Amino acid sequence: MSLTVQDGIVYITDYLRRDGIDSAALDARLIVAKVLDVDKSRLTLHLREELTEDQLESAYVLASERSDHTPMSHILGYREFYGRRFTVTADVLDPRPETETLIVEALSKPFSELLDLGTGSGAIAITLLAERPTAMGIATDLSTRALEVATTNAETHGILPRLHFEVSDWYAAIGGTFDLIVSNPPYIALDEMPSLAPELSYEPRMALTDEADGLTAYRKITARAPEHLAPKGWLMVEIGWQQGPEVAALFEDAGLTNVAIKPDLDGRDRMVIGQKA
């Protein structure tokens, strides 16, 4: 029996739904597009074409991975973020749409020297430098494998000459001052880890939790921020939606001014910002 691409999408969607994948319809289209080696935006043009047995088998292999809650970014090998495609592996945190809130806020401020603490895939630093062509930056991470992924992404997006990568425990290997310091640190408390979505078990644990109360990284980042911020420079960090008041208090304790808690597009507290006087 011959199957069309449309048939394959329907079968894969049903397969994923039976295994409780909420985004089954979208994931099925992404999987079939990958098997066909076409962009997902052009998949509609191929719906009536025949799907070979080999292609269908490959699609079911990928669908099996997804049914085990492997993130789609790991299956595809990339994640779209702020209009760009970033390579993603199990060595980095998966860039998420809510982090684009930080990008928008950062781009509303003037900066020419950027520091990204705990860069992971490099999505934040790379996006900011791509959007601000005259800026330079340093991006740090404790994981050398994460920095390898970030370097690949920097090369892909043509900003590698303007971004230096450094293995560093927050500010440990960093000197100088910056107009903008950004970070999406591990902010999930240890007692929250068991309740996380299954997909998060595939991401690096050190990028998710501080194995404590979820505030350890913020204490370290804010405490030394004033010595690494240029006058009028900004510190911006992503937060868990319930952490706004506590993180804002750390900003104020560090002597930063114009401290504010900013929401994401869903209206949840998503970031805290503050400025050096």
FINU-886319 format. One record per residue (C-alpha): x, y, z; residue in one letter. Coordinates in steps of 0.05 Angstrom, whole numbers, padded with zeros to 5 digits, always signed. Each point is the difference from the previous one (the first is absolute). Layout:
REM residues N
XYZa ...
This chain:
REM residues 277
+00000+00000+00000m +00029+00067-00020s -00003+00057+00050l +00003+00074-00013t +00038+00050+00042v -00067+00022+00027q -00015-00071+00022d +00067-00004+00035g -00013+00063+00038i -00068-00026+00023v +00029-00067+00023y +00058+00032+00037i -00047+00050+00033t -00045-00057+00025d +00061-00038+00024y +00025+00059+00041l -00069+00017+00027r -00008-00071+00026r +00064+00010+00040d -00025+00065+00030g +00041+00050-00040i -00040+00065+00003d +00033+00030-00061s -00010-00063-00042a -00026+00035-00063a +00056+00050-00004l +00053-00051+00019d -00025-00048-00054a +00008+00053-00053r +00070+00016+00024l +00020-00073+00000i -00026-00013-00070v +00032+00064-00026a +00067-00024+00029k -00008-00068-00033v -00015+00032-00067l +00056+00051+00010d -00045+00059-00015v -00014+00063+00040d -00062-00006+00043k -00028+00062-00033s +00000-00036-00067r -00028-00066+00024l -00070+00017-00027t +00028-00003-00071l +00018-00074+00009h -00064-00026+00033l -00023-00040-00060r +00067-00031-00015e +00013-00073+00016e +00034-00016+00065l +00048-00059-00009t +00004-00057+00050e +00070+00022+00020d -00024+00071+00013q -00059-00025+00041l +00045-00045+00041e +00048+00058+00013s -00058+00043+00021a -00024-00053+00050y +00070-00006+00029v +00000+00075+00014l -00071-00003+00025a +00021-00054+00049s +00053+00046+00027e -00051+00055+00008r -00049-00046+00034s +00054-00011+00053d -00001+00076+00010h +00065+00014-00036t -00004+00075-00015p -00016+00016-00072m +00062+00045-00002s +00043-00062+00014h -00035-00040-00054i +00007+00056-00051l +00068+00024+00025g -00022+00073+00004y -00047+00050+00031r -00027+00064-00030e +00013+00060+00044f -00014+00073-00017y -00003-00016-00074g +00064-00040-00003r +00016-00074+00002r +00046-00024+00056f +00034-00068+00004t -00023-00035+00064v +00027-00062+00033t -00008-00035+00067a +00059+00043+00025d -00039+00065+00000v -00065+00028+00025l -00053+00003-00054d -00012+00074-00018p -00072+00017+00015r -00047+00053-00027p -00009+00034+00067e +00074+00016+00001t -00013+00046-00060e -00028+00048+00052t +00072+00011+00024l +00022+00013-00072i -00053+00053-00011v +00017+00035+00066e +00075-00001-00013a -00008+00028-00070l -00039+00059+00029s +00065+00022+00035k +00065+00027-00028p +00059-00048+00005f +00065-00014-00035s +00033-00049+00049e -00040-00061+00020l +00012-00055+00052l -00044-00063-00002d +00007-00043+00062l -00016-00074-00010g -00010+00006-00074t -00020-00072-00017g -00017-00002-00074s +00020+00072-00006g -00070+00020-00022a -00003+00063+00042i +00069+00028-00014a -00001-00019-00074i -00069+00030-00011t +00019+00065+00034l +00064+00008-00040l -00035-00019-00064a -00052+00054+00014e +00053+00051+00022r +00055-00006-00054p +00049+00048+00033t -00001-00034+00068a +00053-00049+00028m -00009-00052+00054g +00025-00055+00046i -00041-00062+00015a +00017-00048+00057t -00020-00069+00021d +00027-00054+00046l -00013-00053-00053s +00052-00005-00056t -00050-00041-00040r -00051+00056+00005a +00052+00049-00024l +00014-00045-00060e -00074+00003-00019v -00001+00076+00011a +00062+00008-00044t -00034-00038-00056t -00060+00045+00006n +00043+00062+00000a +00033-00023-00064e -00067-00015-00032t -00026+00069+00014h +00064+00036-00020g +00016+00034+00066i +00058-00043+00025l +00052+00055-00011p -00039+00043+00049r -00014-00051+00054l +00053-00031+00045h -00016-00064+00038f +00029-00014+00069e -00005-00059+00048v -00018+00035+00065s -00039-00009+00065d -00041+00063-00008w +00050+00058+00006y +00060-00042+00021a +00038+00007-00066a -00028+00068-00020i +00033+00068+00005g -00022+00069-00023g -00068+00033-00003t -00060-00006-00045f -00059+00043-00022d -00045-00061+00005l +00003-00064+00041i -00052-00053-00016v -00014-00069+00027s -00051-00056+00000n +00028-00038+00059p -00025-00065+00033p -00059+00022+00042y -00041-00062+00014i +00002-00019+00074a +00020-00071+00018l -00068-00017+00029d -00033+00021-00066e +00041-00047-00044m -00044-00062+00008p -00061+00038-00026s +00032+00024-00065l -00024-00020-00069a +00032-00065-00023p +00034+00036-00058e +00045+00038+00049l +00033-00065+00022s +00037+00002-00067y +00032+00068+00014e +00063+00011+00041p -00018+00000+00074r +00051+00054+00017m -00037+00048-00047a -00066-00013+00036l +00012-00001+00075t +00050+00025+00051d -00016-00061+00043e -00025+00049+00053a -00053+00054+00003d +00006+00024-00072g +00031+00067+00020l +00074-00019+00006t +00019+00025-00069a -00035+00066+00011y +00038+00012+00064r +00066-00010-00035k -00019+00040-00062i -00027+00060+00037t +00054+00002+00054a +00055+00014-00051r -00040+00035-00053a +00019+00071+00022p +00074-00013-00010e -00012-00027-00070h -00051+00051-00023l +00020+00064-00034a -00033+00064+00026p -00073-00001-00022k +00008-00073-00020g -00057-00049+00006w -00007-00069+00032l -00057-00043-00027m -00017-00071+00022v -00055-00049-00016e -00037-00026+00060i -00052-00052+00020g -00069+00032+00002w -00004+00000+00076q +00070+00027+00013q -00009+00073-00019g -00002+00033+00069p +00058-00041+00028e +00045+00013-00060v -00019+00073-00003a +00020+00006+00074a +00069-00030-00017l +00008+00053-00055f -00016+00055+00050e +00046-00030+00053d +00056+00004-00052a -00012+00074-00008g -00032-00002-00068l -00052+00052-00019t -00061+00001-00045n -00015-00071+00021v -00062-00028-00033a -00035-00067-00010i -00022-00011-00072k -00053-00049-00025p +00001-00045-00061d -00055-00001-00053l -00042-00046+00044d +00001+00053+00055g +00044-00041+00047r +00061+00031+00034d +00058-00020-00045r +00060+00045+00014m +00030+00050+00047v +00041+00060-00023i +00042+00050+00036g +00050+00055-00016q +00066+00023+00030k -00003+00072+00022a 
